């Protein structure tokens, strides 16, 4: 098992735009100390489209060195090019990552049978667990239930990160024998009710302990306590809607003193109004002191 609460970690940058590996190392340790069973490295939240292969591989290596003895390191190796994804998967495997995350190929809109071929090619170069990432809001194509059934036949495709609020489709993932991870943070609780394992989350940069406790409460039978704790995290879910990920969470992490720097284009700094909304969510959640007039 890769864990119940995995954080899709941001990639810190220096002022000159280069990757700040030391800040990444510190943040990785902080997240594992605060509720994360593992990390997904160089994902969407980590600004993967703007990272070179060398930067991704170095991030994987640093994560393994920093926390790999006490948490899982899941490498995002998915791209819209199967051959490129296979290459990155092989390299990540050789570094010693614990699992692979691969998104549905984006932009080129492959048919469902091509999605199966894509994951077959990725899975054959590693014996690590492979999680398929289904996020139709970003890649346009949904992995249909029939395709999920086919993916479940691939020996080491063991789970799905489902960023789709269709509960029937989510239930089908569980019925197919795959581990269900919520890909949208507000879906962790409803997916637990369907037999989900937990989530691959963004808000756990800040709300990691609460999310881990919510999962624990639900699985221990305290469903009312789990729902109450989930409801209390409403400011987290609101924060993530302020602007496209990772803009709001990276700003929140900076406000909390972790110094992860800025963004690489086409991601940009939040506007003053957006930053004020982000601050208000953190203040309402009680994790940031209000600014005194």
C-alpha positions as CSV (number, residue, x, y, z in Angstrom):
1,X,0.0,0.0,0.0
2,X,1.3,3.4,-0.9
3,X,-0.6,5.1,1.9
4,X,-3.9,6.8,2.6
5,X,-2.8,10.4,2.4
6,X,-0.4,11.3,-0.3
7,X,0.5,14.9,-0.9
8,X,1.1,16.1,-4.4
9,X,4.1,18.3,-3.4
10,X,4.8,21.7,-4.9
11,X,8.2,22.4,-6.6
12,X,10.0,25.3,-4.9
13,X,12.0,27.7,-7.1
14,X,14.7,30.2,-6.5
15,X,14.3,33.8,-7.6
16,X,16.1,33.0,-10.9
17,X,13.6,30.2,-11.6
18,X,15.9,27.3,-10.9
19,X,14.6,24.4,-8.7
20,X,15.3,25.0,-5.0
21,X,16.1,21.4,-4.0
22,X,17.0,22.3,-0.4
23,X,13.6,23.9,0.2
24,X,12.0,20.9,-1.5
25,X,13.8,18.6,1.0
26,X,12.7,20.6,4.0
27,X,9.1,20.7,2.7
28,X,9.1,17.0,2.0
29,X,10.1,16.3,5.6
30,X,7.6,18.7,7.0
31,X,4.7,17.1,5.1
32,X,5.7,13.6,6.2
33,X,5.9,14.9,9.8
34,X,2.4,16.3,9.4
35,X,0.0,13.7,8.1
36,X,1.4,12.6,4.7
37,X,2.0,8.9,4.3
38,X,3.8,9.7,1.0
39,X,4.5,12.2,-1.7
40,X,3.6,12.5,-5.3
41,X,6.6,14.3,-6.9
42,X,6.6,16.4,-10.0
43,X,2.9,16.2,-10.6
44,X,0.5,18.9,-11.8
45,X,0.9,20.7,-8.4
46,X,4.7,20.3,-8.9
47,X,4.5,22.2,-12.2
48,X,5.6,19.1,-14.1
49,X,5.0,20.5,-17.6
50,X,7.7,23.1,-17.0
51,X,10.3,20.8,-15.4
52,X,13.0,19.1,-17.5
53,X,13.5,15.4,-17.2
54,X,16.8,16.0,-15.3
55,X,14.9,18.2,-12.8
56,X,12.2,15.6,-12.3
57,X,14.7,12.8,-11.7
58,X,16.7,14.9,-9.3
59,X,13.4,15.7,-7.4
60,X,12.7,12.0,-7.2
61,X,16.1,11.3,-5.9
62,X,16.0,14.0,-3.3
63,X,12.6,12.9,-2.1
64,X,13.8,9.3,-1.7
65,X,16.9,10.5,0.2
66,X,14.8,12.9,2.4
67,X,11.8,10.7,3.4
68,X,12.0,7.5,1.5
69,X,12.8,5.5,4.6
70,X,9.6,6.5,6.3
71,X,7.2,7.5,3.5
72,X,6.4,6.4,0.0
73,X,7.7,8.4,-3.0
74,X,5.5,8.2,-6.0
75,X,7.0,9.6,-9.2
76,X,4.7,11.3,-11.7
77,X,6.0,10.1,-15.1
78,X,3.0,10.5,-17.2
79,X,3.1,12.7,-20.3
80,X,1.1,12.9,-23.6
81,X,3.9,10.8,-25.3
82,X,3.9,7.1,-24.4
83,X,7.6,6.6,-25.3
84,X,8.6,9.6,-23.1
85,X,6.4,8.3,-20.2
86,X,8.0,4.9,-20.5
87,X,11.5,6.4,-20.5
88,X,10.8,8.4,-17.3
89,X,9.1,5.5,-15.6
90,X,12.2,3.3,-16.2
91,X,14.5,6.0,-14.9
92,X,12.3,6.6,-11.8
93,X,12.2,2.8,-11.2
94,X,16.0,2.6,-11.3
95,X,16.2,5.5,-8.7
96,X,14.1,3.4,-6.3
97,X,10.7,5.2,-6.1
98,X,7.9,3.2,-4.5
99,X,5.3,3.9,-7.1
100,X,4.4,5.5,-10.4
101,X,1.6,8.0,-11.2
102,X,0.7,8.4,-14.9
103,X,-2.0,10.7,-16.3
104,X,-4.2,9.9,-19.2
105,X,-2.4,11.4,-22.3
106,X,-3.5,14.9,-22.7
107,X,-4.1,17.2,-25.7
108,X,-3.9,14.4,-28.3
109,X,-7.3,12.8,-27.1
110,X,-6.5,9.1,-27.5
111,X,-9.4,6.6,-27.9
112,X,-10.1,4.3,-25.0
113,X,-8.2,1.3,-26.5
114,X,-5.1,3.6,-26.8
115,X,-5.3,4.5,-23.1
116,X,-5.1,0.8,-22.3
117,X,-2.0,0.4,-24.6
118,X,-0.4,3.5,-23.0
119,X,-0.6,2.0,-19.5
120,X,0.5,-1.4,-20.7
121,X,3.7,0.1,-22.0
122,X,4.3,2.0,-18.8
123,X,3.6,-0.9,-16.6
124,X,5.9,-3.3,-18.4
125,X,9.1,-1.3,-17.5
126,X,8.5,-1.4,-13.7
127,X,7.3,-3.8,-11.1
128,X,6.2,-0.9,-8.8
129,X,2.5,-0.1,-8.3
130,X,1.2,2.1,-11.1
131,X,-1.7,4.5,-10.4
132,X,-3.7,5.8,-13.4
133,X,-4.6,9.4,-13.1
134,X,-8.1,10.2,-14.5
135,X,-8.7,13.9,-14.6
136,X,-11.0,14.7,-17.6
137,X,-11.3,18.4,-16.6
138,X,-7.7,18.8,-17.7
139,X,-7.1,16.1,-20.3
140,X,-10.6,16.2,-21.9
141,X,-10.8,12.4,-22.2
142,X,-12.4,10.4,-19.4
143,X,-11.2,6.9,-18.6
144,X,-14.5,5.1,-19.1
145,X,-15.6,2.3,-16.7
146,X,-15.1,-0.4,-19.4
147,X,-11.5,0.8,-19.8
148,X,-11.0,0.8,-16.0
149,X,-12.0,-2.9,-16.1
150,X,-9.3,-3.5,-18.7
151,X,-6.7,-1.5,-16.8
152,X,-7.4,-3.7,-13.8
153,X,-6.1,-6.7,-15.8
154,X,-2.6,-5.2,-16.0
155,X,-0.7,-6.8,-13.2
156,X,0.9,-3.8,-11.5
157,X,-1.8,-1.2,-12.3
158,X,-3.1,-1.2,-8.8
159,X,-5.1,2.0,-8.4
160,X,-6.8,5.1,-9.9
161,X,-6.5,8.7,-8.8
162,X,-10.0,9.8,-9.8
163,X,-10.5,13.6,-10.2
164,X,-14.1,13.1,-11.3
165,X,-17.1,13.4,-9.0
166,X,-19.2,10.7,-10.8
167,X,-19.7,8.5,-7.8
168,X,-20.9,5.6,-9.9
169,X,-17.6,5.6,-11.8
170,X,-15.7,5.8,-8.6
171,X,-17.6,2.8,-7.2
172,X,-16.7,0.9,-10.4
173,X,-13.0,1.4,-9.7
174,X,-13.4,-0.3,-6.3
175,X,-15.6,-3.0,-7.8
176,X,-12.9,-3.7,-10.4
177,X,-10.4,-4.4,-7.6
178,X,-8.4,-1.2,-7.9
179,X,-7.4,1.1,-5.1
180,X,-9.5,4.3,-5.3
181,X,-7.8,7.6,-4.5
182,X,-9.6,10.9,-4.6
183,X,-8.0,13.3,-7.0
184,X,-10.0,16.3,-5.9
185,X,-9.5,17.1,-2.3
186,X,-13.2,17.5,-1.5
187,X,-13.8,14.0,-2.8
188,X,-11.8,12.2,-0.1
189,X,-14.7,11.9,2.3
190,X,-17.3,10.8,-0.2
191,X,-14.9,8.3,-1.8
192,X,-14.2,6.8,1.6
193,X,-17.9,6.0,1.7
194,X,-17.5,4.0,-1.5
195,X,-14.5,2.0,-0.2
196,X,-11.8,4.4,-1.3
197,X,-8.3,4.3,0.3
198,X,-7.8,8.0,0.8
199,X,-6.6,10.8,-1.4
200,X,-3.7,12.3,-3.4
201,X,-4.2,15.8,-2.2
202,X,-3.1,19.4,-2.5
203,X,-4.7,20.9,0.6
204,X,-2.6,18.5,2.8
205,X,0.3,20.9,2.5
206,X,-1.6,22.7,5.2
207,X,-4.4,20.4,6.4
208,X,-2.3,17.1,6.5
209,X,-3.0,16.1,10.1
210,X,-6.7,16.8,9.9
211,X,-7.0,14.8,6.7
212,X,-5.1,11.8,8.1
213,X,-7.3,12.0,11.2
214,X,-10.5,12.2,9.1
215,X,-9.5,9.0,7.3
216,X,-8.6,7.3,10.5
217,X,-11.9,8.2,12.1
218,X,-13.9,7.0,9.1
219,X,-12.1,3.7,8.9
220,X,-12.5,3.1,12.6
221,X,-16.2,3.5,12.4
222,X,-16.6,7.1,13.6
223,X,-18.4,8.3,10.5
224,X,-20.0,11.3,12.2
225,X,-16.6,12.4,13.6
226,X,-15.1,12.0,10.1
227,X,-17.8,14.1,8.5
228,X,-17.5,16.8,11.1
229,X,-13.8,17.0,10.6
230,X,-14.2,17.1,6.8
231,X,-16.8,19.8,7.1
232,X,-14.4,21.9,9.2
233,X,-11.9,21.8,6.3
234,X,-14.3,23.8,4.1
235,X,-11.8,26.8,3.9
236,X,-9.2,24.4,2.4
237,X,-11.6,23.4,-0.4
238,X,-12.5,27.0,-1.0
239,X,-8.9,28.1,-1.1
240,X,-8.2,25.6,-4.0
241,X,-11.0,27.2,-6.1
242,X,-9.6,30.7,-6.0
243,X,-7.4,30.1,-9.0
244,X,-5.9,27.3,-11.0
245,X,-3.7,24.8,-9.0
246,X,-0.9,25.3,-8.0
247,X,-1.3,29.0,-7.7
248,X,-3.3,29.2,-4.5
249,X,-1.6,26.4,-2.6
250,X,1.9,27.6,-3.4
251,X,0.9,31.1,-2.2
252,X,-0.6,29.6,1.0
253,X,2.5,27.6,1.7
254,X,4.6,30.8,1.3
255,X,2.3,32.7,3.6
256,X,2.9,30.0,6.2
257,X,6.6,30.6,6.0
258,X,7.9,27.7,4.0
259,X,9.5,29.8,1.3
260,X,8.8,27.8,-1.9
261,X,9.2,30.7,-4.2
262,X,7.3,31.6,-7.3
263,X,6.1,29.9,-10.4
264,X,7.3,29.1,-13.9
265,X,5.2,30.5,-16.8
266,X,2.5,29.8,-17.8
267,X,1.7,29.8,-14.0
268,X,1.8,33.3,-12.5
269,X,1.7,34.9,-9.1
270,X,-1.8,35.5,-7.6
271,X,-3.3,38.9,-7.9
272,X,-3.6,41.1,-4.8
273,X,-7.3,40.2,-4.6
274,X,-6.6,36.4,-5.0
275,X,-3.9,36.6,-2.3
276,X,-6.3,38.3,0.1
277,X,-8.8,35.5,-0.5
278,X,-6.1,32.9,0.1
279,X,-5.1,34.7,3.3
280,X,-8.7,34.9,4.5
281,X,-9.2,31.1,4.0
282,X,-6.1,30.5,6.1
283,X,-7.2,32.9,8.8
284,X,-10.7,31.4,8.9
285,X,-9.2,28.0,9.3
286,X,-7.1,29.3,12.2
287,X,-3.7,28.4,10.7
288,X,-2.7,32.0,10.0
289,X,-2.9,35.0,12.4
290,X,-5.1,37.8,11.1
291,X,-3.3,40.9,10.0
292,X,-3.7,43.6,12.6
293,X,-4.9,47.0,11.3
